[in-house]
Amino acid sequence: MTRLLAVVALLTACTGAPPATSPAPEQPAAPATTAVAGLDLDDPSACATCHDAIVTEWSGSMHARAHHEQDPVFAGLRSLRMKKEGEAVAQTCAQCHTPRDPANTDSAAARAGVSCATCHALSAVDTSGAQVGAAALTFSDDGVLRAQHDIHSAVAPHGVGKAAPWIADGTSVCLACHGQLKNGQDVVTCNTGPEHAASGVEQSCTDCHMPVVDGPAGNVSTATKHRSHGMLAGHGLWADPPQVELMKSNLEGRLSRSGDRLDLTLTATSGHHFPSAFPGRMVLVKVVGLDASGEVVWHNFTDDPMTQDPQAVFNTVYVDADGKPTLPPYGVSKKRDTRLAPGETRTLTWTVPAGVEKTKATLLYRLVPPPAVAPFGLEGAPEATAKPFLTIEE
């Protein structure tokens, strides 16, 4: 009974709500205990025994589906690049997508994607250089797990230690994969880390993507709140039901009309460019005009917004040496970047015809641009569609 109470006390401390912001310790202390023999730290189901709520949240996240067999978008890009560049390029992708075993993407540890151990079994994080993913991470080999707040020793099924500063700051461990990436031509593709740093916003990555939610984090915890491990992001629009709140929080908008002029004013409220991350992401602004009976009598584009209304597309476009659009890994320069910067206010303007009594703008998110659907093998896949996340009415 004494041992059981000690375990309960430990895990209650482990899974409590995040503390108020305070300086993180310079370096975690030496481990207080060692792991129980036979405990597989790369098996999230083993963590679920005590941290069931967190593991359930994580299981629905893209971290859990980071392996190419679980994410058709990544699988499509990976396959295309392997055909063009050789199979060795898969090892580059694996640094972030299967960081616990990038050398063997067929292993159980790799198939778990960005698992619990990826963030919590670290002894150091170094994002000061060009190293990315697993190359920037030093994993503990003594079974020690660390969180963003102190873990008391007592009795535990794994090693424990002091708060890890790279987790406590809510940003450092994220930047190992979500910092900056350049392609083989030294052209920046993913740039979320520098965008966030330049924005001046106080929120960390976890403030938005791992919000505090109600309920204990585990079945032995008595805490009333914890940080969600659902890793909220644009992929949540494809969940059932769709997770739209984070995406909606990125923008504030207003429609106004004077005569035949219609203005949509948008202000970006995110801590990085919108959209960010993989440079194939797109946001479309679909505007319709309704007559007195509610029928659509006008729209800003039909099926080709890049041609019919390019101002309504927030995206990046890369070109090859001949100036032709190409996929980001092969671009020699960036021809277009119409994404919204943090804090930016932009007004889109249209001329609407007579007979329009009311207008409505719907913002839609795409994981990949239409020209990439076929090369990625995504024809007919849900991930190839555009998902609405915000509607603004006049």
C-alpha positions as CSV (number, residue, x, y, z in Angstrom):
1,M,0.0,0.0,0.0
2,T,2.8,2.4,0.8
3,R,4.4,1.8,-2.6
4,L,1.1,2.4,-4.3
5,L,0.6,5.7,-2.5
6,A,4.1,6.7,-3.5
7,V,3.4,6.0,-7.1
8,V,0.1,7.9,-7.0
9,A,1.9,10.9,-5.4
10,L,4.6,10.8,-8.0
11,L,2.3,10.6,-11.0
12,T,0.0,13.3,-9.6
13,A,3.1,15.6,-9.6
14,C,4.1,14.5,-13.1
15,T,0.9,15.2,-14.8
16,G,-0.3,18.4,-13.1
17,A,-1.2,21.6,-14.9
18,P,1.7,23.7,-16.2
19,P,3.2,26.0,-13.6
20,A,3.3,29.8,-14.1
21,T,6.1,31.0,-16.4
22,S,9.4,31.1,-14.5
23,P,13.0,30.8,-15.4
24,A,13.9,27.2,-16.4
25,P,16.8,25.5,-14.6
26,E,20.1,25.8,-16.5
27,Q,20.5,22.0,-16.7
28,P,18.4,19.1,-15.4
29,A,19.8,17.4,-12.4
30,A,21.1,13.8,-12.4
31,P,18.4,11.2,-12.6
32,A,16.8,10.3,-9.4
33,T,15.9,6.8,-10.4
34,T,16.6,4.3,-13.2
35,A,14.1,2.7,-15.5
36,V,12.4,-0.6,-14.6
37,A,14.0,-3.4,-16.6
38,G,11.9,-4.4,-19.7
39,L,10.0,-1.1,-19.9
40,D,9.9,0.0,-23.5
41,L,10.0,3.8,-23.6
42,D,9.5,3.7,-27.3
43,D,6.1,2.1,-26.9
44,P,3.4,4.8,-26.2
45,S,1.0,2.2,-25.0
46,A,3.3,1.5,-22.1
47,C,3.0,5.2,-21.2
48,A,-0.8,5.0,-21.4
49,T,-0.9,2.8,-18.2
50,C,-0.4,6.0,-16.2
51,H,-0.8,8.8,-18.7
52,D,-3.8,7.7,-20.6
53,A,-5.4,11.1,-21.4
54,I,-2.1,12.4,-22.8
55,V,-1.5,9.2,-24.9
56,T,-5.1,9.4,-26.2
57,E,-4.6,13.0,-27.3
58,W,-1.2,12.2,-28.9
59,S,-2.7,9.2,-30.7
60,G,-4.9,11.6,-32.8
61,S,-2.1,14.0,-33.6
62,M,0.2,14.3,-36.6
63,H,3.1,13.4,-34.2
64,A,1.6,10.0,-33.9
65,R,1.2,9.8,-37.7
66,A,4.6,11.2,-38.6
67,H,5.7,7.9,-40.2
68,H,5.3,7.7,-43.9
69,E,2.8,4.8,-43.6
70,Q,0.5,7.0,-41.6
71,D,0.6,10.3,-43.5
72,P,-0.2,10.2,-47.2
73,V,1.1,13.7,-47.8
74,F,4.5,12.9,-46.4
75,A,4.5,9.5,-48.1
76,G,3.8,11.1,-51.5
77,L,6.6,13.7,-51.1
78,R,9.0,11.1,-49.7
79,S,8.3,8.7,-52.6
80,L,8.6,11.4,-55.2
81,R,12.0,12.6,-53.8
82,M,13.3,9.1,-53.5
83,K,12.6,8.5,-57.2
84,K,14.3,11.7,-58.2
85,E,17.2,11.8,-55.7
86,G,17.7,8.2,-54.7
87,E,16.6,6.2,-51.6
88,A,19.2,8.0,-49.4
89,V,17.0,11.1,-49.2
90,A,14.7,9.1,-47.0
91,Q,17.3,9.3,-44.2
92,T,17.1,13.1,-44.3
93,C,13.3,12.9,-43.9
94,A,13.6,10.4,-41.1
95,Q,15.5,12.9,-38.9
96,C,12.2,14.5,-38.1
97,H,9.6,12.0,-39.0
98,T,11.1,9.0,-37.2
99,P,13.6,10.6,-34.9
100,R,13.9,7.8,-32.4
101,D,15.4,5.5,-35.1
102,P,16.1,7.4,-38.3
103,A,18.5,4.8,-39.5
104,N,15.8,2.1,-39.5
105,T,12.4,3.4,-40.5
106,D,10.8,0.0,-40.3
107,S,11.5,-0.5,-36.6
108,A,8.8,-0.2,-33.9
109,A,10.4,2.9,-32.5
110,A,10.3,4.6,-36.0
111,R,6.8,3.6,-36.7
112,A,5.7,5.3,-33.4
113,G,6.6,8.6,-35.2
114,V,7.3,11.5,-32.9
115,S,6.6,9.6,-29.8
116,C,6.6,10.3,-26.0
117,A,10.3,9.4,-25.8
118,T,11.2,11.9,-28.6
119,C,10.6,14.8,-26.3
120,H,10.8,13.4,-22.9
121,A,13.8,11.0,-23.1
122,L,16.3,13.8,-24.0
123,S,19.4,14.8,-22.2
124,A,20.2,17.8,-24.5
125,V,18.8,19.8,-27.4
126,D,21.1,21.9,-29.7
127,T,19.5,24.0,-32.4
128,S,22.3,26.5,-32.7
129,G,23.7,25.0,-35.9
130,A,22.4,23.5,-39.1
131,Q,21.6,20.2,-37.5
132,V,17.9,19.2,-37.8
133,G,15.7,16.7,-36.1
134,A,17.4,13.7,-34.4
135,A,20.8,15.3,-35.3
136,A,19.9,18.2,-32.9
137,L,18.7,15.8,-30.1
138,T,20.8,13.9,-27.6
139,F,18.8,11.0,-26.2
140,S,19.3,9.7,-22.7
141,D,20.5,6.1,-22.6
142,D,19.6,5.6,-18.9
143,G,15.8,5.5,-19.2
144,V,15.3,9.0,-17.7
145,L,12.2,11.0,-18.7
146,R,11.8,14.7,-18.1
147,A,8.9,17.1,-18.4
148,Q,8.4,20.8,-18.3
149,H,8.1,20.8,-14.6
150,D,10.0,19.0,-11.8
151,I,9.2,15.3,-11.4
152,H,9.6,14.0,-7.8
153,S,11.6,10.8,-7.5
154,A,9.7,8.6,-5.0
155,V,8.7,5.5,-6.9
156,A,8.4,5.4,-10.7
157,P,8.5,2.8,-13.5
158,H,11.2,4.9,-15.3
159,G,14.0,7.3,-14.5
160,V,13.0,10.8,-13.5
161,G,14.8,14.1,-13.3
162,K,14.5,17.8,-13.0
163,A,12.5,20.0,-15.4
164,A,14.0,20.0,-18.9
165,P,14.6,23.7,-20.0
166,W,14.1,22.8,-23.6
167,I,10.6,21.6,-22.8
168,A,9.9,24.2,-20.1
169,D,10.4,27.1,-22.5
170,G,7.7,25.7,-24.8
171,T,9.8,26.3,-27.9
172,S,13.3,24.8,-28.0
173,V,12.5,21.1,-28.6
174,C,9.9,22.1,-31.2
175,L,12.6,24.0,-33.2
176,A,14.6,20.9,-33.7
177,C,12.2,20.1,-36.5
178,H,10.0,23.2,-36.9
179,G,12.8,25.7,-37.2
180,Q,14.3,26.4,-40.6
181,L,14.9,24.0,-43.5
182,K,16.8,24.7,-46.8
183,N,16.7,22.7,-49.9
184,G,19.7,21.4,-51.9
185,Q,20.0,24.8,-53.6
186,D,20.3,26.6,-50.2
187,V,16.9,28.1,-50.7
188,V,14.8,28.4,-47.5
189,T,11.7,26.3,-47.6
190,C,10.3,25.7,-44.1
191,N,10.9,28.8,-41.9
192,T,8.6,28.7,-39.0
193,G,11.2,29.2,-36.3
194,P,12.7,32.4,-37.7
195,E,9.2,33.7,-38.4
196,H,8.2,33.2,-34.8
197,A,11.4,34.8,-33.5
198,A,10.9,37.9,-35.7
199,S,7.3,38.3,-34.8
200,G,7.9,39.6,-31.3
201,V,5.0,37.7,-29.9
202,E,5.3,36.4,-26.3
203,Q,3.5,33.1,-26.9
204,S,5.6,30.0,-27.2
205,C,4.9,27.1,-29.6
206,T,3.1,25.2,-26.9
207,D,0.9,28.1,-25.9
208,C,-1.0,27.7,-29.2
209,H,-0.4,24.1,-30.2
210,M,-0.6,22.5,-26.8
211,P,-3.2,24.6,-24.9
212,V,-4.1,23.9,-21.3
213,V,-7.3,21.8,-21.2
214,D,-9.6,20.6,-18.5
215,G,-9.1,17.3,-16.8
216,P,-6.2,15.2,-15.4
217,A,-3.5,14.0,-17.7
218,G,-3.5,10.5,-16.5
219,N,-5.6,8.0,-14.7
220,V,-3.6,8.4,-11.4
221,S,-3.6,12.2,-11.5
222,T,-5.7,14.4,-9.4
223,A,-4.8,17.6,-11.3
224,T,-7.7,19.5,-12.9
225,K,-5.9,20.7,-16.0
226,H,-3.0,19.7,-18.3
227,R,-1.4,20.6,-21.6
228,S,-3.1,18.9,-24.5
229,H,-0.8,16.6,-26.5
230,G,-3.1,16.7,-29.5
231,M,-0.6,19.0,-31.2
232,L,-3.2,21.3,-32.7
233,A,-2.5,22.4,-36.2
234,G,-4.0,22.6,-39.7
235,H,-4.4,18.9,-40.0
236,G,-7.1,19.1,-37.3
237,L,-9.4,20.3,-40.0
238,W,-9.4,16.7,-41.3
239,A,-10.4,15.3,-37.9
240,D,-13.9,14.0,-37.0
241,P,-15.3,16.4,-35.9
242,P,-13.0,19.0,-37.5
243,Q,-10.8,21.0,-35.1
244,V,-11.3,24.6,-36.3
245,E,-10.6,26.8,-33.3
246,L,-6.9,27.1,-33.7
247,M,-7.1,27.9,-37.4
248,K,-9.8,30.5,-36.8
249,S,-7.6,32.1,-34.2
250,N,-5.0,32.9,-36.8
251,L,-7.1,35.6,-38.4
252,E,-9.5,38.5,-37.7
253,G,-11.6,39.6,-40.7
254,R,-14.3,42.1,-41.7
255,L,-16.3,42.5,-44.9
256,S,-17.5,46.0,-46.0
257,R,-19.2,47.3,-49.1
258,S,-19.5,50.8,-50.6
259,G,-21.4,50.9,-53.9
260,D,-20.0,48.1,-56.1
261,R,-16.7,47.9,-54.1
262,L,-16.3,45.1,-51.7
263,D,-13.4,45.0,-49.2
264,L,-12.3,42.1,-47.1
265,T,-9.8,43.2,-44.4
266,L,-7.8,40.5,-42.7
267,T,-5.4,40.8,-39.8
268,A,-3.0,37.9,-39.0
269,T,-2.9,37.1,-35.3
270,S,-0.6,34.0,-35.4
271,G,2.9,33.9,-34.1
272,H,4.4,33.1,-37.5
273,H,3.4,33.5,-41.1
274,F,0.1,32.2,-42.1
275,P,0.1,29.6,-43.5
276,S,3.5,28.3,-42.3
277,A,5.4,24.9,-42.1
278,F,5.6,22.8,-45.3
279,P,5.6,25.4,-48.1
280,G,2.9,23.6,-50.0
281,R,0.3,24.9,-47.6
282,M,-2.3,27.3,-49.1
283,V,-5.1,29.4,-47.8
284,L,-7.8,30.4,-50.2
285,V,-10.4,33.2,-49.9
286,K,-13.6,32.2,-51.6
287,V,-16.1,35.1,-51.8
288,V,-19.7,34.8,-53.1
289,G,-22.5,37.4,-53.6
290,L,-26.1,36.5,-52.9
291,D,-29.2,38.0,-54.3
292,A,-32.3,38.9,-52.4
293,S,-33.5,35.3,-52.5
294,G,-30.2,33.9,-51.2
295,E,-29.0,32.5,-54.5
296,V,-25.4,32.9,-55.5
297,V,-25.1,35.3,-58.3
298,W,-21.4,36.2,-58.2
299,H,-18.1,34.6,-57.0
300,N,-14.5,35.7,-57.1
301,F,-13.2,32.5,-58.7
302,T,-14.5,29.1,-59.9
303,D,-11.8,26.4,-60.2
304,D,-8.5,28.2,-60.7
305,P,-7.9,30.9,-58.1
306,M,-4.3,31.4,-59.0
307,T,-5.4,32.6,-62.4
308,Q,-8.8,34.0,-61.7
309,D,-8.1,35.8,-58.4
310,P,-4.4,35.5,-57.3
311,Q,-4.9,38.0,-54.5
312,A,-7.2,35.5,-52.8
313,V,-4.4,32.9,-52.5
314,F,-1.9,33.0,-49.6
315,N,1.0,30.7,-50.6
316,T,4.5,30.4,-51.8
317,V,5.7,29.4,-55.2
318,Y,9.2,28.2,-56.1
319,V,10.7,28.2,-59.6
320,D,13.5,26.2,-61.3
321,A,16.4,27.6,-63.2
322,D,14.1,28.2,-66.2
323,G,11.7,30.2,-64.1
324,K,9.0,27.4,-64.2
325,P,7.1,26.6,-61.0
326,T,8.5,23.5,-59.2
327,L,8.2,21.7,-55.9
328,P,10.0,23.4,-53.0
329,P,12.9,20.8,-52.8
330,Y,13.9,21.7,-56.3
331,G,13.4,25.5,-56.4
332,V,16.3,27.8,-57.1
333,S,14.4,30.8,-55.9
334,K,11.1,31.8,-54.5
335,K,8.9,33.6,-57.0
336,R,5.9,34.3,-54.9
337,D,5.2,34.6,-51.1
338,T,1.8,36.1,-50.4
339,R,1.4,34.6,-46.9
340,L,0.3,36.9,-44.1
341,A,3.1,38.0,-41.7
342,P,2.3,38.1,-38.0
343,G,0.4,41.3,-37.2
344,E,-0.1,42.2,-40.9
345,T,-3.3,43.7,-42.0
346,R,-4.3,43.2,-45.7
347,T,-7.3,44.3,-47.7
348,L,-8.6,42.4,-50.7
349,T,-10.9,44.3,-53.0
350,W,-13.5,43.2,-55.6
351,T,-16.1,44.9,-57.8
352,V,-19.4,43.2,-57.3
353,P,-22.2,43.4,-59.9
354,A,-25.7,44.8,-59.4
355,G,-28.2,42.5,-57.8
356,V,-25.8,41.4,-55.0
357,E,-27.6,42.0,-51.7
358,K,-25.2,40.2,-49.4
359,T,-21.7,38.8,-49.5
360,K,-19.9,36.0,-47.7
361,A,-16.2,35.1,-47.5
362,T,-15.1,31.6,-46.6
363,L,-11.4,30.8,-45.9
364,L,-10.2,27.4,-46.9
365,Y,-7.0,25.5,-46.1
366,R,-5.1,23.2,-48.4
367,L,-2.3,20.8,-47.2
368,V,-0.9,20.6,-50.8
369,P,-1.3,22.8,-53.9
370,P,-3.4,21.3,-56.7
371,P,-0.4,20.8,-59.0
372,A,1.1,18.5,-56.4
373,V,-1.9,16.2,-55.9
374,A,-1.1,13.9,-58.8
375,P,2.7,13.8,-58.3
376,F,2.1,12.9,-54.6
377,G,-0.4,10.2,-55.6
378,L,-3.2,11.9,-53.7
379,E,-6.0,11.7,-56.3
380,G,-9.3,11.1,-54.4
381,A,-7.7,11.4,-51.0
382,P,-9.3,13.5,-48.3
383,E,-6.0,15.3,-47.8
384,A,-6.2,16.6,-51.4
385,T,-9.3,18.6,-50.7
386,A,-9.7,22.2,-49.3
387,K,-11.2,22.5,-45.8
388,P,-13.1,25.6,-44.6
389,F,-12.2,27.0,-41.3
390,L,-13.5,30.6,-41.1
391,T,-16.6,32.3,-42.6
392,I,-17.0,36.1,-42.6
393,E,-20.3,37.7,-43.5
394,E,-21.1,41.2,-44.5
